[in-house]
Amino acid sequence: MPRDIDFGRLHSALLDAVLTGRDAQGIVDSAYTVVRLPIIAFDVQFRLLAYAFDRPCYYAAWEEIAVGQGTAQFMEYLPNQERIFRHGRSLLFDNKEIVEVACAVTVAGKLVGYVGMIIEDAGIQAVHQANDLLAAVLSYYYEYSATEQAIHAKEPGEAELLAVLFADVPPQAAVAAFAHMCEPAYVFAVVESDKQSIADLQFIRSTYCKELNQIMGCVGDNGQLRMLYWNQRSEDLRWITEALRNIGNAMSMSCGVSDTFSSLTEIRTYRTQALEALCAGLRFSHDQRVFLFTECLHEIICAAALDRLGRSALVPAEITALAAADAAEHSGYLETLAAFLRNHGGTTKTAKDLGIHNNTLQHRLRKIEDRTGVVLKDPRTLFRLQVGLAMLQLLRADKTGR
């Protein structure tokens, strides 16, 4: 019975190889760890690009490529070169010596080489599929390499990418290759070490960025671990969030997590979400470790307004008056107002949260209205006060200099 190929592991191994910036040999090696079949990639002049098989290879033609020698046996590829190229996926080659599949490696529609697998004990269709996937990743690798070289020649400073997927605008080939390997939905996360420890970030990456978790990531010199989760439903994020929270507490890490998204072309937007959630969360809540964009939007808006408009302009007069009364009289007006707003104007829950009788709460709310001249039943007023409280909280807690 033909041996199966674990395509979940193969997808993840290839994605990890690309995210961590491995070269063509590294990509082929990653595929080999899963398929365990001889693999070779060579250019249109039969020069070796990469290979993974035991030496010496029992197939003489491949062995000669591995040692850099040309051979007349390669001439069999020439009549089929156009057919392989036009076919667009792996073709079967069966001769007396060997049975293999070969696929074209193309860049921008141009043939640059071939990649092949010897079938051995695996199923023909499975090897076709695995070789197609490897060819697609190698095509992306060579296209990106050419793009990167062009960027380096023009603007060297902007070409230092941690990983191709995390570029500001990933090439279309990257989107196609990654979408082929990892289906949506996607989530982006950014982890920082309070101790600025790259080693700790690498440990987290090696622990959690595995195919079984459907998470891949890379660590950059900027002291961040950037991770992509794929095929994760929103409810699946609970275990990830809890795991990150546990790591954060144990290893002094903080993390920002984006919303889910369905297209890798939007990765820049959702990377920004994760970064902004992390930055704003740290400015507001030094005692927390994981900040979800969904829960941090209000803080993000407040932090952006503070940075743009300055400190003095952003705390309404009503909040300033209540803060002054609290300082002079220890009246607890701000705490009462915050609980009232947090509970959406529900007095029973607010009184319970504050540990006071409902009548006491009603008295305080009337005092707040008297001091500020506002009506706490007006939705626009409530929004203004909520933003003002958030601004005051941020001003009091903003010691990070972010």
N, C-alpha and C positions, 0 to 999 in steps of 0.2 A: 504493500500500500504506500503511495507517495507521501513523503513527509510534508506536513503543513508548514507554512511560514506565518509567523505572528506579525501581522501588519500593524497592529497597534504599537508594538515595540519598534518596528521598523520606522514608522512615521516619527515616533518620538526620538529615536536615535539620530535620524537625519536632521530633524529640527534642532536638536541640541548641538549637533555639529556645526550647523550654520550660525546659530545664535552665539556660539562661543568662538566664532571666527576661524574655524578649522579650514585648512586648505583642501584641495581636491583629494589628496591622499588620505587626509583625516575623514573626509566624507565617505570615501570608499571603505575605509577601515570600520567606520561606524555601521555601515550597511552589512559588512561581513560578520560583525559580532552577532547579528540577528539571523541572517539567511544561512550562514555557514556554507556557502557555495563559492567556488572560485570566481573572482571578478577581475576584469581588466578594463581600463579606459585608455584609448590612444587617439592621436590626432589623425588628420586625413593623410598624413605622410607616414603613418604607422610608427610614430614616435610615442614612447610611453608617457602617459599622463598620471596614471596611478594603477596600482594593482593590489590584490589581496588573495594570495593562495600559497600553499606550501611550495617551497623550492627544493629541488627543481620541479617544475610543473610537468605533469604527464602529457600535456598537449604541447608538442614541440614548437608550434607557431607562437604560442603565448610565452613560452620560456625564452625564445629568441627576442621577443619584444622586451621582456624583463631585463635582459642583459644588454639591450641596446643594439641588437643586430637586426638588419633587414632580412627578409626571406621572400622567396618566390611564392610561398604559400599564401601570402597576403593578397596576391593577385585575385584570389577568389572573391574578395570583397569589392573589387573595382566594378565588375559588371552589375553588382547588386547595390552599389552606392546610391544611385538615383532612386532605386526602388525602396531602400531603407529610408532615405530622406523624405520621399513623397508619402510613404506609408504613415510616418509620424509616430509610430510606436514599434515595439520590438517585433522582430521577425525571427522565425526558427531557421537554424542552419543545422542540417543533419548530414554528416559524412561518415566515412568508415572509422575515423579516429574519435570523433567527439560529437556530442549533441549540445548546442548552445543557442542562446537567443542574443541578438544584437540590436541595438537601438541607436539612432542618430542623436548626437548632442549638438544642439543648434543655439546660436546667439543672434537675436534679431533676424531670424529667418535664414541665417547663413550656417551651413554645415561647418562645424569645427572639429568633430571627431566622432568616436563611437564608444559605447560602453556595452560590455557583454557579460553574461553569466553562463557557466556550464551547468547543465540541469542536474546531473548526478541523480540523487534519490528523491528529488522534489517533483511536484506536479508541474506539468508544462505551463498551464494557465497561471499558476501562482508565480512561477519564475518570470513569465511575461510581465505580470503586474508589478513585481518587485523591481525588475529592470527598467520598466517605464518610469517608476517613481524615482529611481536613482538617476536616470537620464534627465528628468525634469529638474532635480536638485542641482546636478552638475551644470545644466544649461544656465540655471539661475546664477550659480557660483561664477561661471566665466563671464556672464553678462555683467554681474556686479563688479567683478574684478576690473573689467574694462572701464566701467563707469567710474570706479574709485580712482583708477590711474588718471583718467581725464580730469577729475576734480582736483587731484593732487597737483597736477600740472598747472591748473588755473588758480586754485585757492587752497593751498596746503592746509591752512588752519581749520578749514571747515570740513575736511575729509576724515578727521579722526573719529570714526564711528565705533562705538563699543560693540555693536552688533547690527547687522544689516537691517533686521526687522525694526530696530529702534531708531532708525534714521528719521529725520523730520518728515520727509516724504519718501517712504520706501518705494523703490522701483516697482513697476507693474509686474515684473517677473517675480519679485519677492511676494507680492500679494497673491499671485496665481499659485506659486509653489507652496506657500504656507497654507492657503485655503484648501489646497488639494490634500495636504497632510493633516490639517487640523480644522475640523468644522466648527462654525460658530455655535453658541455665542462665546464672546471673548470678554475677559476682564483684565485690566492692567493694574499692577501694584508696584509701589516704590517703597523700599525698606532702607532706612538709614540707621547707622550705628551711633549711639550717643558717644561712644569711645573712639569713633572714627576708625574702627578696626575692620580692615579689609578681610583679614583672616576669619573673623566671625561671620561676615557676610558670605564668604565662600563656604563656610560650614553650613549655613542655612541653605544655600543653594544646593549643596550636595545632598542635604537631608530631604528637602521638599521638592526640588525640581526634578521629578522623575516621571517616567511615562505612566505609571500607575496612578499618579496624582493628576495627570494631564496639566502639568505646570512646567514651563521652561523659563530660564532666566540667565542673566549674565551680570557680572559685577564690574563696575567701571572704576576708573581712577578717581572719580569725583566722590567716592564714598557712598555709593548707592548700589543696591541690588534691585534691578528692574526685572519684573516677572510678568509673564503672560500666561493666564489660565485660558484654556479653551474648552468648548463644549460643556460649559458650566451653567446650569440653571441658577436662578437667583437663590433658591433654597439650598443649593449645594455650597454656597459661599459661607454658610454658617460654620462648617468645620474648618474651612480655611481661615476665616476670621479668628476663630477661637485658637487655632494653632499659632497664628501670628501673634495673638495677644499673649499666649503663654511664653512664646519665644521672647517677645518684647520685655516681659517682666523678668525673665530669667537672664537675659543677655543684654539688657539695656538697648533695645531696638525700638524704633517707631516706624509705623507703616501707614501709607495712604493708599486707598483702594478706589478705583473708578467705578462708574456704572457699567452694566453689561452693554456690549455693542456687537453688531453682526457683520461688519465689514472691516477688513484690515486696512483699507484705504483711510479709515477714520482713526487710526491708531494714534496719530499726533494729538487729536482732540482729547482722547481718553487718557493718554499719558499726562496731559496737562491737568485733567481732572484729578488724577492720583497725586500729582505733585502739589497742586493747590490744596487738596484736602489735607495732606501731610503738613504743609506749611501753616495753614490756618489753624488746624487742630492743635499743633504744638504751641501756637501763640495763645490760644484760649485755654487749653487743658493740658497742663504740664504733667498731670498725674495719669493720663490715658496713654495708650500705646497704639491703638488701631483706629484710624479715622476713615470712615466711609464717606465718599462724596455725597451720597444721598442724604446723610445726616449732617454734613458740614457746610451745605450750601449757604446757609445764613451767615456762618462765620467767615466763609470765603468772601462774600459780598461785603461784609463789614471790614474785613482786613484790607480789601482792595480800596474801599472808600477812605479808610484811614490813611493808606499810603498815598492816595491821590490828593485828598482834600486837607489833610493835616488834622491834628488832634483837637484844636480849639473849636472847630466848626461842627463837630459831629455828635456832641452830647446835647440833647434838647434841654431847654431851660427847666422843664418840669423835673427831669432826672437830676439836674444839678441842685434844684431846691430840695428834693427828697434826700439826696446825699448829704447836704448840709444839715438837714434836720436830724438825720441819723447820727451824724458826728456830734452834734450838740446835745441831743436828747436820748440817744440810744433807743430810738423809737422802732426800728426794724421795718421802716416803710419800704425800703428797697427789697428786702427779703420777702415781704408780704406781696408786693407787686409782682416780683419775679415768679412766685408760686402761683399767683392768680393768672398770670399770662401763660405759664407752663401748662396749666390745667384748663386753658381755653375758657376762662371765666366761670368755671364750676366751683361754687363756694364750698360745697360739702367736701370735695376732694382736697381743695386748697386748705381748709381748716384742719383736715386730718394730717396733711403733709407738714403743716406748721406746728401741729400738736396743741392747737388752741380751740376754744369753743366757737361755734359758728357766729354767735353774737359778738364775740371779740373781733372776729374777722370783719364782720359788717361795720363795726365801729372804726377799725383801722382803714377800711376802704373809703368810708366817708371822710376821714381825716385826710387821706391822700387826695381826694377830690377837692377838699377845701384848700389844701396847701397849693395845689397846682392849677385849680380852676378848670379841670378837665372833667369829662363825663366818661366813666369807664365802660359804658355800654356802647360807645361809638367805635365801630370797627377800625376806622381810620386812625383814631386816637390810640387804640390798642396796638396797632402796627407801629406807630411812631414811638410809643413807649418801649415796645419790644426791641426795636432797633437801637433806641437810646440806651437801654440796659445792656445790650450786647456790646455797644461801643464803650460804655463805662467799664464793663468787665475786661474788655480787651486792653484798654488803657492801663488798667491796674495790673494786668497779668503780662503785658507785653514787655518782657525783659530779655527776649532772645536775640533782638536785633535783626530778625529776619525781614 
